[in-house]
Amino acid sequence: MIKFDKKSTPYILAEIGINHNGDFKIAENLIEEAAKAKVNGVKFQRRTIEEMYKEEYLQSPYIKDGSFGLTYGEHKKFLEFTNEELVMLKQIAESYGLDFIVSGFDFSGFDFIEKTLNPPFHKIASPLVTHHPLLKKVARYGKTMVISTGMHDINEVDEMMEVIYPLNNNIVLLQCTTSYPTEDENVNLLVMTDYAKRYNVPVGYSSHDRGVILPAASVALGGCFIEKHFTLDRTMKGPDHIASVEPRGMELIVKYCKSVYYGLGSSVKGLTPGEIPAKAKHGYSIVASYDLDKDITLESHMIAFKQPGTGEKPSKVEKFLGKKLKVALKKDDDILINDLY
C-alpha cells in the first residue's frame, strides 16, 4: 500500500481512462509513452455495464462525433477491456516500473480490481462521492483511497468523510472540476487548502484543464498527488482527449511539478551551501577610507563600505564609531572588531 503526504515528491498519475478508444495496441503505446514521461503510475477504468447503468439509458441513441456506437450502451461496451486484457495491461505497466491503477464504478468492478489486480491504492472517481455503500466497501479494503471530488459541493464531501473516515483514514482528497475541458477560472485550486485544514488529510489535483501549469501550481498549495488525462493525440475521436495532454505535455507536468516541489524547500530562511561563497564575494565589508594611524579615533569619514564581504558587516558600523584603533591601517584594509580598543 502507498501512503501519501505533502512532504513526499508529488505522485503523478497518467489517467489513460478510455483514451485507448477500445484498442489494446493504443493502450500499450500509452503506457510506454507514460513511462517515458516518468510518471509514477497509469490508470485505466473498469465498468460492469449492466450493473451501473439503467437499461433504458443503455438503449438511448448516442449519435455524437465521439461515439463508438449507435446507443450509449454500445458506446460504453466498445470502450471496455475484458478482465483478461486488464491483467495483461497490468503486466505491461509493471514491466516499465509503473503502478497500475484501475478506477471502479460498481461493486463487481471493485471486487475484481482488489482481488485480481491488487493495486497499491484505490482511485475513486468523482461520481462515487455520494455512493456511500460502495465507498464503505472500498474503505474496508484498508488501502489508501484517493478521491476526486468533482461535481459535488462541500456538504456532500463532508457527508462522505463522515461515512468513510471512521473506516479508513488513509485518504487523499483531490480538487476536481468535472467539465471537459475545465476553463482556468473554474479550476479553484484553493479548495485544496480548505480540504487540508478542514479534514487534516493530504490533498491533490485531478486536472481537466487544458494546460501543464496548473498541476504544478497545485504542488505549491500542498498537493502531493496529481492526476492528468493522457492521450497520444488530442484530436483523436473520443470524449476525453480534449481535456488530456499528449506525451510532451505529460513530460512537462512531471518536470514542473518536481521543480515546484523542490523549489518550495524549507520555510526556514538560511544560507544554502552555494550562497556562502557568494556572500563572501558580493557582500560588503567595513574598510578604511584612507590610511589610518594607530590610536586614531574612528569617525564616519574614515570608514567606507566595499566588497568583498570578508570583513565586518556594515550593519555593525555603529559599534566602530568613536573607538580607537589598536593598529595602523592602509586604505581599503578591513577594519575588524579586534582592531579596536
LUMNUNU-954415 format. One line per 2 residues: their letters; for each residue x, y, z of N, C-alpha, C, CB. Coordinates in steps of 0.02 Angstrom, whole numbers, plus 50000, padded with zeros to 5 digits. Glycine has a CB too. Layout:
% residues N
A) X Y Z X Y Z X Y Z X Y Z  ...
***
This chain:
% residues 341
MI) 50042 49940 50000 50000 50000 50000 50044 50062 50000 49952 50001 50061  50024 50111 49961 50059 50175 49960 50021 50225 50004 50066 50202 49888
KF) 50058 50260 50046 50030 50316 50084 50060 50380 50057 50044 50308 50161  50020 50432 50058 50042 50496 50029 50043 50550 50083 49996 50517 49971
DK) 50090 50596 50077 50089 50656 50119 50123 50712 50081 50124 50643 50188  50111 50773 50104 50135 50832 50068 50211 50839 50069 50103 50894 50096
KS) 50244 50800 50111 50317 50803 50114 50349 50761 50059 50341 50781 50182  50310 50718 50028 50337 50674 49977 50339 50708 49909 50295 50610 49974
TP) 50384 50685 49866 50384 50708 49797 50316 50695 49766 50440 50673 49756  50288 50743 49729 50220 50734 49702 50214 50670 49661 50201 50794 49659
YI) 50160 50635 49674 50145 50574 49637 50104 50594 49575 50105 50522 49681  50128 50574 49516 50094 50593 49454 50063 50531 49423 50144 50626 49403
LA) 49997 50533 49414 49960 50477 49386 49934 50497 49317 49901 50457 49432  49955 50460 49266 49930 50471 49198 49864 50435 49190 49983 50448 49145
EI) 49811 50473 49183 49744 50446 49176 49732 50428 49103 49690 50497 49201  49744 50365 49086 49730 50342 49018 49655 50334 49009 49767 50275 49003
GI) 49622 50310 49061 49549 50306 49060 49524 50268 49000 49519 50375 49060  49485 50302 48959 49459 50271 48897 49492 50301 48835 49382 50279 48894
NH) 49547 50335 48844 49582 50365 48787 49616 50314 48742 49633 50415 48811  49612 50251 48760 49636 50197 48717 49587 50183 48660 49648 50134 48757
NG) 49526 50211 48665 49475 50203 48613 49458 50129 48599 49497 50236 48549  49465 50088 48651 49448 50017 48643 49501 49976 48607 49384 50011 48608
DF) 49558 50006 48594 49611 49973 48555 49669 49955 48602 49636 50020 48497  49682 49890 48608 49733 49866 48654 49802 49893 48635 49734 49789 48656
KI) 49816 49898 48571 49882 49922 48549 49891 49995 48569 49890 49914 48473  49839 50036 48562 49843 50106 48584 49857 50109 48659 49779 50144 48566
AE) 49824 50065 48696 49835 50063 48769 49908 50047 48785 49789 50010 48802  49937 49999 48749 50007 49983 48758 50052 50043 48744 50027 49925 48712
NL) 50037 50077 48688 50077 50136 48670 50072 50191 48722 50054 50163 48602  50012 50199 48750 50002 50250 48802 50043 50233 48864 49928 50256 48819
IE) 50045 50170 48883 50085 50150 48941 50159 50165 48928 50075 50076 48957  50182 50148 48869 50252 50159 48851 50269 50234 48853 50267 50131 48781
EA) 50225 50275 48825 50238 50347 48824 50234 50377 48894 50188 50383 48778  50190 50350 48935 50185 50374 49004 50249 50358 49042 50125 50342 49040
AK) 50277 50300 49030 50340 50282 49062 50396 50328 49040 50358 50209 49046  50397 50346 48976 50448 50393 48952 50442 50461 48985 50443 50400 48875
AK) 50380 50479 49001 50369 50544 49033 50386 50543 49107 50297 50565 49024  50403 50483 49133 50425 50474 49203 50369 50487 49254 50482 50522 49217
VN) 50307 50467 49236 50253 50469 49285 50263 50412 49334 50183 50465 49251  50224 50413 49388 50228 50359 49438 50182 50300 49422 50211 50385 49506
GV) 50126 50315 49391 50078 50262 49377 50032 50280 49320 50038 50245 49438  49998 50230 49294 49947 50240 49242 49881 50214 49269 49966 50203 49176
KF) 49827 50244 49245 49761 50224 49270 49713 50210 49212 49731 50280 49315  49678 50155 49219 49625 50137 49173 49559 50137 49210 49639 50067 49140
QR) 49506 50118 49177 49439 50115 49208 49409 50047 49195 49394 50172 49180  49365 50027 49241 49331 49962 49234 49258 49969 49255 49367 49907 49277
RT) 49213 49955 49208 49142 49961 49221 49107 49894 49207 49111 50016 49177  49061 49876 49251 49014 49822 49237 48952 49855 49209 48999 49777 49302
IE) 48946 49856 49144 48897 49899 49110 48826 49889 49136 48899 49887 49036  48804 49826 49137 48734 49813 49157 48722 49828 49230 48716 49740 49142
EM) 48774 49827 49271 48766 49839 49342 48760 49913 49358 48824 49810 49381  48792 49955 49319 48795 50026 49338 48749 50071 49298 48865 50050 49331
YK) 48719 50046 49243 48675 50089 49202 48605 50059 49197 48705 50099 49132  48556 50102 49196 48488 50080 49183 48483 50055 49110 48437 50137 49196
EE) 48441 50004 49099 48434 49976 49032 48410 50029 48983 48385 49918 49033  48363 50070 49004 48337 50123 48960 48392 50170 48939 48281 50162 48994
YL) 48437 50185 48985 48493 50229 48970 48540 50197 48919 48532 50247 49035  48553 50133 48928 48597 50097 48881 48568 50095 48811 48610 50027 48906
QS) 48501 50093 48806 48469 50088 48741 48459 50155 48707 48403 50054 48748  48474 50210 48742 48462 50276 48715 48511 50291 48658 48468 50329 48769
PY) 48489 50327 48606 48533 50343 48549 48593 50384 48573 48494 50382 48495  48649 50372 48542 48710 50408 48560 48747 50426 48496 48756 50367 48608
IK) 48719 50474 48460 48746 50495 48395 48786 50559 48405 48689 50505 48343  48851 50550 48415 48896 50607 48426 48961 50594 48387 48910 50618 48501
DG) 48999 50648 48378 49063 50640 48344 49109 50592 48380 49098 50708 48337  49104 50591 48447 49149 50548 48486 49119 50481 48504 49169 50583 48547
SF) 49064 50462 48472 49030 50400 48490 49062 50340 48456 48956 50404 48472  49063 50284 48492 49087 50221 48464 49030 50170 48457 49143 50192 48509
GL) 48969 50194 48453 48911 50151 48445 48849 50192 48432 48900 50106 48507  48796 50159 48409 48734 50195 48395 48695 50210 48459 48691 50155 48347
TY) 48705 50170 48511 48673 50182 48575 48727 50195 48628 48627 50122 48596  48704 50221 48685 48752 50234 48738 48782 50168 48762 48719 50271 48796
GE) 48743 50116 48765 48768 50051 48785 48821 50025 48738 48711 50002 48790  48809 50030 48673 48860 50007 48625 48924 50047 48633 48833 50014 48553
HK) 48916 50112 48643 48974 50156 48653 49015 50134 48713 48950 50229 48661  48982 50124 48771 49018 50106 48832 49049 50037 48826 48972 50109 48892
KF) 49014 49990 48797 49041 49922 48791 49102 49921 48745 48988 49874 48765  49101 49961 48694 49158 49964 48647 49222 49985 48683 49142 50012 48590
LE) 49215 50028 48733 49273 50057 48766 49297 50015 48826 49257 50126 48789  49263 49959 48840 49282 49917 48896 49331 49863 48876 49221 49886 48928
FT) 49385 49857 48914 49429 49799 48906 49403 49742 48949 49502 49817 48926  49418 49681 48929 49400 49623 48969 49445 49620 49030 49405 49557 48928
NE) 49425 49579 49079 49467 49569 49138 49535 49543 49118 49432 49522 49188  49536 49497 49071 49599 49468 49048 49644 49521 49017 49585 49412 48998
EL) 49615 49566 48979 49655 49619 48948 49683 49666 49001 49613 49658 48898  49645 49680 49053 49670 49723 49106 49728 49690 49143 49613 49740 49155
VM) 49724 49625 49152 49780 49589 49183 49842 49595 49140 49762 49514 49195  49834 49588 49075 49892 49595 49030 49920 49666 49032 49872 49576 48958
LK) 49876 49716 49034 49900 49785 49037 49937 49798 49102 49841 49833 49029  49914 49767 49156 49949 49774 49220 50021 49747 49213 49912 49736 49276
QI) 50028 49690 49181 50095 49661 49172 50139 49707 49130 50090 49592 49139  50110 49737 49079 50148 49783 49036 50170 49844 49076 50106 49805 48975
AE) 50123 49874 49114 50139 49933 49154 50194 49918 49204 50077 49958 49190  50188 49862 49238 50238 49846 49289 50306 49830 49258 50214 49787 49331
SY) 50306 49807 49195 50370 49795 49162 50408 49861 49151 50360 49759 49095  50371 49916 49149 50402 49982 49143 50414 50015 49211 50357 50027 49100
GL) 50398 49979 49264 50407 50007 49331 50352 50054 49353 50472 50043 49335  50294 50049 49321 50237 50093 49336 50186 50058 49380 50204 50117 49272
DF) 50156 50095 49426 50097 50070 49462 50040 50064 49413 50079 50116 49522  50000 50012 49422 49942 50002 49378 49879 50011 49420 49943 49932 49344
IV) 49842 50063 49405 49782 50081 49444 49722 50076 49398 49789 50153 49474  49667 50053 49425 49605 50050 49388 49549 50078 49431 49589 49977 49365
SG) 49513 50126 49405 49455 50153 49441 49394 50108 49428 49440 50226 49417  49360 50090 49482 49298 50053 49476 49239 50100 49481 49294 49999 49529
FD) 49181 50075 49459 49120 50115 49462 49061 50075 49490 49102 50140 49393  49075 50014 49512 49021 49970 49537 49051 49917 49581 48981 49938 49477
FS) 49008 49879 49615 49032 49830 49663 49073 49775 49629 48973 49799 49700  49048 49748 49574 49084 49695 49539 49152 49718 49516 49043 49670 49480
GF) 49155 49780 49490 49218 49806 49466 49270 49811 49521 49207 49874 49435  49251 49837 49579 49299 49843 49633 49319 49775 49661 49271 49886 49688
DF) 49273 49726 49661 49292 49659 49682 49350 49633 49638 49232 49611 49677  49343 49642 49573 49395 49619 49527 49459 49659 49536 49371 49626 49454
IE) 49453 49724 49542 49512 49767 49549 49551 49748 49612 49491 49841 49552  49517 49740 49668 49551 49725 49730 49580 49654 49731 49504 49734 49788
KT) 49540 49606 49712 49561 49536 49720 49609 49512 49666 49500 49491 49720  49601 49537 49605 49643 49513 49549 49700 49561 49533 49600 49502 49488
LN) 49685 49625 49528 49736 49673 49509 49777 49697 49569 49705 49733 49475  49747 49697 49628 49782 49713 49691 49824 49777 49684 49827 49655 49712
PP) 49792 49834 49671 49829 49897 49662 49857 49922 49729 49784 49951 49631  49908 49965 49727 49937 49991 49789 49893 50042 49823 50005 50022 49774
FH) 49844 50069 49789 49793 50112 49818 49732 50111 49772 49820 50186 49828  49677 50136 49797 49616 50138 49757 49600 50210 49737 49556 50106 49794
KI) 49591 50222 49674 49570 50287 49648 49495 50288 49641 49606 50304 49581  49463 50336 49674 49391 50342 49674 49370 50400 49629 49364 50353 49747
AS) 49328 50385 49580 49306 50436 49533 49253 50482 49565 49277 50404 49470  49248 50543 49540 49203 50593 49568 49130 50569 49575 49204 50654 49525
PL) 49102 50532 49526 49031 50513 49533 49016 50472 49595 49010 50474 49473  49067 50444 49627 49055 50400 49684 49053 50436 49751 49108 50347 49686
VT) 49063 50502 49752 49065 50538 49815 49002 50526 49857 49073 50613 49802  48945 50521 49826 48883 50509 49863 48862 50436 49863 48827 50551 49834
HH) 48902 50392 49833 48887 50320 49832 48916 50289 49895 48915 50286 49767  48887 50305 49952 48915 50284 50016 48919 50207 50023 48873 50312 50072
PL) 48869 50170 49999 48876 50096 50005 48939 50070 49971 48815 50062 49975  48955 50095 49912 49014 50071 49877 49078 50098 49910 49012 50093 49803
LK) 49076 50160 49932 49135 50188 49965 49152 50150 50029 49123 50262 49981  49102 50130 50066 49114 50092 50127 49146 50025 50111 49049 50081 50166
KV) 49125 49994 50057 49155 49930 50037 49229 49940 50021 49118 49902 49975  49246 49992 49982 49315 50004 49964 49356 50024 50025 49320 50058 49909
AR) 49326 50063 50070 49362 50085 50131 49384 50025 50172 49317 50130 50173  49343 49973 50173 49359 49914 50214 49415 49872 50184 49297 49871 50222
YG) 49435 49886 50122 49494 49852 50095 49556 49872 50133 49502 49868 50020  49554 49931 50164 49609 49953 50205 49665 49989 50168 49638 49896 50240
KT) 49657 49999 50103 49708 50034 50065 49693 50108 50060 49714 50004 49995  49744 50147 50045 49734 50219 50035 49682 50230 49981 49801 50253 50017
MV) 49637 50278 49995 49586 50297 49947 49601 50368 49922 49514 50294 49979  49613 50374 49858 49624 50440 49826 49559 50459 49792 49685 50438 49775
IS) 49527 50512 49816 49458 50526 49797 49452 50593 49761 49413 50526 49859  49429 50590 49699 49412 50652 49663 49344 50677 49686 49412 50640 49586
TG) 49336 50743 49687 49275 50772 49716 49239 50818 49667 49293 50810 49779  49248 50806 49602 49213 50848 49553 49138 50841 49557 49236 50831 49483
MH) 49102 50892 49536 49029 50896 49533 48994 50884 49600 49003 50847 49482  49029 50899 49655 48999 50894 49721 49017 50955 49762 49021 50829 49757
DI) 48971 50975 49806 48985 51033 49849 49013 51010 49915 48920 51074 49860  49031 51058 49957 49066 51043 50019 49023 51002 50067 49089 51106 50053
NE) 48957 51012 50064 48914 50973 50108 48917 50899 50091 48842 50999 50104  48919 50884 50027 48922 50814 50006 48990 50784 50022 48908 50809 49931
VD) 49043 50824 50017 49109 50800 50036 49111 50788 50111 49164 50850 50015  49081 50833 50151 49077 50823 50223 49042 50757 50240 49039 50882 50256
EM) 48986 50746 50207 48947 50685 50220 48988 50623 50203 48882 50685 50180  49024 50625 50147 49066 50569 50127 49120 50555 50180 49098 50582 50059
ME) 49153 50608 50202 49207 50599 50251 49180 50572 50317 49243 50665 50262  49121 50594 50337 49091 50568 50398 49079 50493 50395 49026 50604 50413
VI) 49065 50469 50334 49050 50398 50324 49113 50356 50320 49008 50388 50262  49162 50378 50281 49219 50334 50267 49279 50344 50314 49242 50344 50196
YP) 49287 50405 50342 49347 50417 50382 49350 50371 50443 49348 50489 50406  49295 50356 50477 49299 50308 50533 49320 50238 50511 49233 50305 50569
LN) 49308 50221 50448 49326 50154 50422 49396 50152 50395 49276 50133 50369  49420 50209 50367 49485 50211 50334 49508 50283 50333 49482 50180 50263
NN) 49559 50299 50371 49582 50369 50374 49641 50382 50327 49601 50387 50444  49658 50333 50286 49710 50344 50235 49677 50370 50171 49749 50278 50220
IV) 49666 50435 50171 49627 50468 50118 49667 50526 50089 49559 50492 50145  49664 50532 50023 49689 50591 49988 49630 50622 49951 49749 50574 49940
LL) 49617 50685 49963 49561 50719 49929 49588 50761 49871 49521 50763 49978  49559 50752 49813 49580 50789 49754 49528 50840 49734 49593 50741 49696
QC) 49549 50903 49727 49506 50953 49696 49498 50935 49622 49535 51025 49705  49438 50939 49598 49423 50920 49529 49362 50958 49507 49413 50842 49523
TT) 49362 50979 49444 49303 51010 49414 49283 50966 49355 49316 51084 49392  49223 50940 49358 49201 50892 49308 49172 50927 49247 49149 50843 49337
SY) 49217 50954 49207 49198 50979 49141 49258 50967 49096 49178 51055 49143  49244 50952 49033 49297 50929 48987 49300 50972 48925 49285 50856 48967
PT) 49347 51018 48920 49398 51035 48970 49371 51085 49021 49460 51063 48937  49409 51096 49074 49392 51146 49125 49429 51211 49110 49411 51120 49196
ED) 49391 51265 49108 49422 51331 49098 49460 51350 49162 49369 51385 49081  49513 51388 49154 49556 51405 49210 49517 51436 49268 49611 51452 49188
EN) 49469 51478 49252 49433 51513 49306 49387 51468 49345 49393 51570 49276  49379 51405 49322 49336 51357 49358 49377 51303 49393 49287 51325 49310
VN) 49443 51309 49393 49485 51257 49423 49482 51259 49499 49557 51265 49399  49486 51319 49528 49478 51328 49601 49527 51286 49642 49407 51311 49621
LL) 49591 51295 49628 49642 51258 49665 49641 51272 49740 49710 51273 49638  49617 51331 49760 49617 51348 49831 49573 51303 49873 49596 51420 49840
VM) 49528 51266 49840 49488 51216 49877 49535 51167 49912 49440 51179 49829  49592 51154 49882 49639 51107 49913 49660 51130 49983 49701 51099 49869
TD) 49672 51195 49990 49693 51220 50055 49638 51213 50107 49716 51293 50050  49576 51221 50085 49519 51211 50130 49514 51138 50151 49453 51234 50097
YA) 49522 51093 50103 49520 51021 50118 49573 51003 50170 49530 50979 50055  49634 51028 50160 49689 51011 50205 49675 51033 50276 49754 51042 50180
KR) 49646 51094 50284 49630 51119 50351 49568 51085 50380 49620 51194 50348  49519 51075 50337 49454 51050 50360 49457 50977 50382 49403 51058 50305
YN) 49495 50936 50346 49495 50864 50359 49562 50838 50382 49474 50828 50297  49614 50879 50379 49681 50858 50400 49703 50795 50362 49682 50845 50475
VP) 49695 50797 50296 49717 50742 50253 49760 50770 50197 49655 50704 50224  49801 50729 50166 49838 50751 50107 49790 50770 50051 49887 50696 50083
VG) 49812 50815 50008 49769 50840 49954 49806 50839 49888 49743 50911 49970  49768 50847 49834 49798 50849 49768 49749 50875 49718 49821 50780 49748
YS) 49764 50864 49654 49725 50894 49600 49715 50844 49544 49761 50957 49573  49652 50834 49526 49635 50795 49466 49619 50845 49411 49573 50746 49480
SH) 49663 50847 49361 49663 50902 49313 49623 50885 49250 49734 50919 49294  49574 50929 49237 49539 50926 49172 49552 50990 49132 49463 50917 49184
DR) 49598 51032 49157 49614 51093 49119 49656 51076 49059 49650 51144 49164  49666 51124 49015 49700 51112 48952 49776 51111 48957 49680 51163 48902
GV) 49803 51140 49010 49875 51154 49009 49917 51111 49055 49885 51224 49026  49978 51135 49067 50026 51099 49108 50048 51140 49169 50087 51082 49066
IL) 50024 51201 49175 50046 51245 49230 50008 51233 49294 50039 51317 49209  49942 51224 49289 49902 51219 49350 49917 51157 49391 49829 51219 49332
PA) 49933 51100 49361 49955 51044 49403 50016 51062 49446 49971 50983 49360  50063 51098 49416 50122 51120 49455 50102 51170 49509 50174 51151 49409
AS) 50055 51214 49493 50031 51262 49543 50000 51227 49602 49981 51311 49511  49967 51171 49589 49936 51134 49644 49988 51109 49694 49895 51074 49617
VA) 50048 51095 49670 50101 51073 49715 50120 51129 49763 50163 51051 49675  50120 51191 49738 50135 51249 49780 50084 51258 49836 50139 51312 49738
LG) 50024 51231 49826 49971 51235 49876 49968 51173 49920 49904 51247 49843  50019 51132 49916 50022 51074 49959 50001 51009 49926 49980 51085 50018
GC) 49988 51010 49861 49966 50949 49827 50021 50897 49824 49942 50966 49758  50004 50836 49843 50053 50781 49841 50033 50730 49788 50059 50747 49909
FI) 49977 50740 49755 49952 50691 49706 49921 50730 49649 49899 50641 49739  49944 50716 49588 49917 50749 49529 49895 50695 49479 49969 50797 49496
EK) 49833 50700 49457 49807 50656 49406 49792 50697 49344 49743 50618 49431  49814 50673 49286 49803 50709 49224 49785 50660 49169 49865 50750 49205
HF) 49732 50675 49132 49713 50634 49075 49768 50635 49022 49646 50660 49044  49779 50578 48992 49837 50568 48948 49815 50536 48882 49890 50523 48983
TL) 49840 50563 48827 49822 50538 48761 49883 50541 48714 49763 50579 48731  49879 50505 48660 49930 50509 48608 49918 50569 48562 49932 50445 48567
DR) 49854 50588 48556 49835 50640 48509 49770 50672 48531 49829 50612 48436  49771 50736 48548 49712 50769 48574 49656 50775 48523 49730 50837 48600
TM) 49672 50765 48460 49621 50770 48408 49587 50703 48393 49651 50798 48344  49606 50651 48429 49576 50585 48417 49502 50585 48435 49613 50532 48458
KG) 49466 50539 48405 49396 50529 48421 49389 50504 48492 49363 50480 48371  49340 50531 48528 49328 50510 48597 49316 50570 48641 49387 50469 48623
PD) 49280 50561 48698 49258 50617 48738 49311 50650 48782 49204 50595 48781  49365 50614 48800 49411 50640 48850 49476 50668 48821 49428 50586 48898
HI) 49488 50657 48756 49552 50678 48728 49563 50753 48734 49556 50657 48655  49511 50792 48726 49518 50865 48726 49541 50892 48793 49452 50897 48706
AS) 49527 50856 48846 49547 50878 48914 49611 50842 48936 49491 50866 48964  49647 50813 48889 49707 50774 48904 49769 50810 48879 49702 50704 48873
VE) 49826 50784 48900 49889 50808 48872 49921 50751 48833 49937 50833 48929  49960 50771 48784 49998 50723 48744 50065 50709 48779 50010 50750 48672
PR) 50106 50663 48753 50168 50645 48788 50212 50703 48809 50208 50601 48745  50222 50752 48764 50265 50808 48783 50234 50848 48841 50276 50854 48724
GM) 50168 50856 48840 50134 50890 48894 50143 50854 48960 50061 50898 48879  50139 50787 48959 50148 50749 49021 50219 50755 49047 50130 50676 49011
EL) 50267 50755 49001 50337 50765 49022 50345 50832 49058 50384 50763 48960  50312 50884 49032 50317 50950 49063 50283 50952 49131 50287 51003 49018
IV) 50226 50918 49137 50192 50916 49202 50237 50884 49254 50126 50877 49196  50267 50827 49237 50313 50794 49284 50370 50841 49302 50340 50729 49254
KY) 50399 50873 49251 50456 50918 49262 50436 50977 49306 50484 50943 49195  50380 51010 49289 50360 51070 49325 50339 51054 49397 50304 51105 49288
CK) 50303 50998 49406 50281 50979 49473 50341 50967 49518 50236 50917 49470  50391 50931 49492 50450 50918 49532 50489 50982 49545 50495 50866 49498
SV) 50492 51026 49495 50528 51090 49504 50495 51131 49559 50528 51130 49438  50429 51135 49559 50394 51172 49611 50406 51140 49679 50319 51176 49597
YY) 50401 51073 49681 50410 51038 49745 50479 51052 49774 50401 50962 49734  50531 51043 49734 50598 51056 49760 50610 51130 49772 50650 51029 49711
GL) 50578 51172 49731 50586 51243 49739 50555 51270 49803 50557 51278 49681  50503 51238 49827 50471 51259 49889 50519 51252 49948 50407 51219 49902
GS) 50555 51197 49950 50607 51188 50000 50584 51197 50071 50662 51235 49987  50623 51235 50110 50610 51244 50181 50581 51313 50195 50675 51235 50221
SV) 50541 51316 50248 50513 51381 50269 50562 51419 50313 50447 51371 50305  50617 51388 50332 50667 51420 50374 50717 51457 50329 50704 51368 50420
KG) 50722 51523 50337 50768 51562 50296 50839 51555 50321 50748 51636 50295  50883 51530 50279 50954 51523 50296 50995 51526 50233 50966 51457 50334
LT) 51059 51514 50239 51103 51514 50181 51109 51443 50155 51173 51542 50198  51102 51435 50089 51117 51371 50059 51192 51365 50051 51081 51363 49990
PG) 51219 51305 50042 51292 51298 50035 51320 51342 49979 51310 51226 50021  51282 51349 49924 51307 51389 49869 51309 51463 49883 51266 51377 49808
EI) 51271 51486 49933 51269 51557 49949 51328 51580 49992 51204 51574 49983  51360 51533 50026 51415 51553 50071 51472 51586 50033 51441 51491 50110
PA) 51498 51555 49980 51549 51592 49941 51522 51653 49906 51581 51545 49890  51458 51651 49886 51428 51709 49853 51423 51768 49900 51358 51691 49826
KA) 51408 51753 49963 51403 51807 50013 51472 51838 50025 51375 51781 50079  51523 51796 50026 51591 51823 50035 51612 51867 49976 51641 51766 50045
KH) 51590 51847 49916 51610 51884 49856 51570 51949 49848 51600 51841 49794  51505 51945 49858 51462 52002 49842 51442 52044 49902 51400 51977 49808
GY) 51458 52021 49962 51441 52060 50021 51487 52120 50030 51444 52015 50083  51470 52163 50077 51509 52223 50091 51544 52217 50158 51464 52287 50089
SI) 51602 52248 50163 51641 52249 50225 51655 52321 50247 51707 52210 50216  51667 52329 50311 51689 52394 50338 51764 52400 50325 51672 52401 50415
VA) 51784 52453 50289 51855 52461 50272 51877 52533 50287 51867 52444 50197  51942 52543 50285 51971 52610 50296 51963 52652 50232 52046 52605 50316
SY) 51939 52713 50240 51931 52758 50182 51999 52781 50155 51889 52819 50202  52048 52784 50199 52116 52805 50181 52163 52778 50234 52121 52884 50175
DL) 52226 52791 50227 52274 52766 50277 52256 52795 50346 52347 52784 50258  52254 52751 50396 52235 52772 50464 52291 52754 50513 52169 52739 50486
DK) 52309 52803 50557 52361 52791 50606 52334 52753 50666 52392 52857 50628  52380 52719 50701 52363 52687 50764 52340 52739 50814 52423 52647 50791
DI) 52292 52719 50856 52264 52759 50911 52219 52815 50887 52320 52790 50952  52204 52818 50822 52157 52868 50797 52086 52848 50818 52162 52875 50720
TL) 52045 52897 50833 51975 52884 50850 51934 52885 50786 51948 52936 50901  51898 52831 50774 51862 52823 50711 51802 52870 50707 51838 52751 50703
ES) 51799 52905 50650 51742 52946 50633 51713 52921 50567 51762 53022 50628  51653 52942 50551 51618 52913 50493 51655 52923 50427 51548 52944 50488
HM) 51691 52980 50420 51725 52994 50357 51786 52949 50348 51746 53067 50353  51807 52915 50401 51864 52870 50397 51845 52799 50374 51899 52867 50464
IA) 51780 52789 50369 51754 52721 50355 51720 52720 50288 51705 52700 50411  51732 52666 50250 51697 52653 50187 51669 52581 50189 51744 52664 50126
FK) 51626 52567 50141 51595 52500 50137 51607 52473 50067 51518 52504 50153  51646 52419 50063 51666 52393 49998 51663 52316 49997 51736 52417 49980
QP) 51656 52291 49936 51662 52219 49925 51735 52199 49919 51623 52197 49862  51753 52136 49934 51710 52079 49953 51689 52081 50026 51745 52014 49938
GT) 51643 52038 50042 51616 52037 50110 51652 51991 50157 51544 52018 50107  51718 51996 50158 51759 51952 50201 51771 51981 50270 51825 51937 50167
GE) 51753 52044 50279 51765 52077 50343 51702 52084 50384 51796 52144 50331  51700 52139 50424 51642 52151 50467 51585 52181 50425 51661 52199 50525
KP) 51524 52162 50443 51465 52185 50405 51450 52259 50419 51403 52142 50423  51429 52296 50368 51413 52367 50378 51359 52378 50432 51389 52397 50313
SK) 51319 52328 50444 51266 52335 50495 51295 52346 50565 51221 52273 50496  51361 52332 50575 51393 52341 50640 51429 52408 50648 51442 52284 50652
VE) 51422 52452 50598 51464 52512 50597 51456 52556 50659 51448 52552 50536  51397 52557 50689 51388 52599 50748 51433 52578 50806 51315 52598 50771
KF) 51452 52515 50808 51496 52490 50861 51568 52512 50850 51492 52414 50864  51584 52536 50789 51652 52556 50772 51664 52630 50784 51667 52540 50699
LG) 51614 52671 50774 51622 52743 50780 51638 52763 50852 51558 52780 50757  51688 52807 50858 51709 52831 50925 51759 52786 50959 51649 52839 50969
KK) 51776 52729 50927 51826 52683 50956 51895 52699 50926 51806 52609 50943  51949 52682 50965 52017 52693 50942 52046 52630 50910 52061 52716 51000
LK) 52089 52642 50860 52121 52586 50826 52182 52562 50865 52142 52607 50755  52188 52496 50871 52248 52467 50902 52307 52465 50853 52233 52397 50928
VA) 52290 52466 50788 52341 52457 50736 52333 52510 50683 52338 52386 50705  52386 52523 50646 52381 52567 50587 52353 52526 50528 52450 52598 50569
LK) 52313 52559 50485 52282 52525 50428 52296 52563 50364 52207 52518 50439  52301 52526 50310 52306 52556 50244 52236 52566 50215 52350 52513 50198
KD) 52232 52609 50164 52168 52618 50130 52141 52550 50106 52177 52667 50069  52077 52539 50115 52040 52478 50095 52053 52418 50139 52058 52460 50024
DD) 52097 52424 50190 52103 52369 50237 52037 52359 50275 52162 52382 50287  52020 52296 50287 51962 52283 50330 51974 52311 50399 51947 52208 50333
IL) 51924 52343 50428 51927 52363 50499 51889 52309 50538 51896 52436 50511  51926 52273 50580 51897 52217 50617 51883 52237 50689 51944 52157 50615
IN) 51837 52204 50720 51818 52221 50787 51877 52213 50835 51759 52178 50809  51921 52165 50819 51980 52154 50862 52034 52207 50852 52010 52084 50848
DL) 52024 52250 50801 52071 52305 50790 52056 52365 50835 52069 52326 50717  52004 52362 50874 51981 52419 50914 51995 52410 50989 51907 52431 50903
Y) 52009 52467 51021 52015 52466 51095 51946 52462 51125 52054 52528 51121
***
